[in-house]
Amino acid sequence: MWLLGEDAGSKLEKAQKLGIKVITEEDFKQMIGWTFGKRTQIFTERKNMERIDGYTFENFWEDLNNGFEIYYNYMGCRYLIFKLTKNCYKNELVEAPPKCPHQKNAMLTLKRVKEIFDYMENLEYKGPLNQ
């Protein structure tokens, strides 16, 4: 089986000639039962991605509680956040410009997560961890 990506070109032709089953990203997500809490719309990382209409902090919090790892951009850096225990979230700096003064790892309370939520950009989900 081969997962079809953007600009597949000659790789797609070769897979078809070899009789390899080709699936799209959406097909793959359906196969693995990828969902976001009660929502089935998928976030994928894109430049200047807008949030789904109606997506609130409460939805974000529910997804963290359901075991998702969530990547996001904030103040020019890329972070990963996930829930450790009640009211305790781990925030990891994944990508940063040179000489970035931000902490590599931090523990955040729900209050702090809520404060930065409106400034998070390019959300990308991975998980959930508990499945």
N, C-alpha and C positions, 0 to 999 in steps of 0.2 A: 504494500500500500504506500502511496506517495501523497504527501500533503501539498496541495497546490498553493504556491505563494504568488506574490505580485511579479510580473515580468518573467514568467516561467520560461518562455521562449523555447529553445532547443531541448531543454530538459523535459518539458512536457511532451514534446514530439517523441523523444527517445522512450519515455515511460509508456506512452501509448503503443509504440511499435513493439515493446517488450511484453505488452499485455499486463502491465502493472496497473492495479486499480488506483485511480486518481480521485482524491476527495478534496473538497474545499475546507477552509477554516471553519465555516459554519457547520458543515457535515461533521467535522472532528469534534467540535464543541457539543453537538447533539449526541454523538457517540459516547462521550465521557460524562454526559449529564451535567455540564458546566452551567451553573445558575448563580445568581446573586440574591441570596435570601429568597424572597418570593418573586423576584423579578427574573425574567429570562433574557432581557436585552443585555448584550455584552459590551463592556468597555474594552476598547483596544487603544493602545498608545498611538497618538497622532499629534502632530504639531498643532498647537492652539485648539485642542479638543475642548468642546463645550460640554458641560454636564448635561445629562439627560434631564429634560424638563421635569420639575417636581422632585428631583433627587435632593434630599435634605440631609442634615447632619444625623438625624435619627436613622435614616436608611444606611448611612455610612457606619454608624455605631452598631446597627444590627448586623451588618456584614462583618465587621471586626469580631463581634460576639459569635458569629457562625464560623469563625476560623480562617477567614480570608487574610492573606498577606496583601497589603495595598502599597503599591509604589506611587510616588507623586513627586512633583517638582514644587519647590518652595524656596524663594529668595535665591534663585540661580543654581540650586543644588538638587540632586535626585535623592530621595529618601525611600526607605521601606519601613512600614509600620505594621505591627501585629500585636494582638492581645496576649499578655502573659498570665495575668490573674485579674480578679475584680479590681477595677479602677487603676490598672497598671498596664501600660502599653510600652513596647520597646520600639524605639525610633533609631534606625541605622542610616548613616550617611553612606550612600552607594556610589554616587558620582559627585565630584566637586571640582571647581576650577583650582588651579595651583594656588597655594598659600591660603586656602579657605580657612577662616577662623572657627568654623562651626564644629561642634563636638561630633566625633565619629559614632558614638553610641550614647543614647540617653534614655532614661525612663521618664515617661510622661503620664500625667494624670488625665482622666477624662476631661477635666476642666481645660487643661492646656490643649488637648487635641481639638476640643470644640473651638477654642480661640483661633487656632490656625486653619481650621477647616475651610473658611471662605477664601483663603489665599492659596489653597492647594490647586495645582494645575496638572494636566496630563495624567489623570488617574489610570492605573493599570492594575488589574486584579490577578492574583495567583492563588490557587488553593481550591477548596478550603483545607486547612491543616488537619482538621479533625476527621477527615474521611479516608 
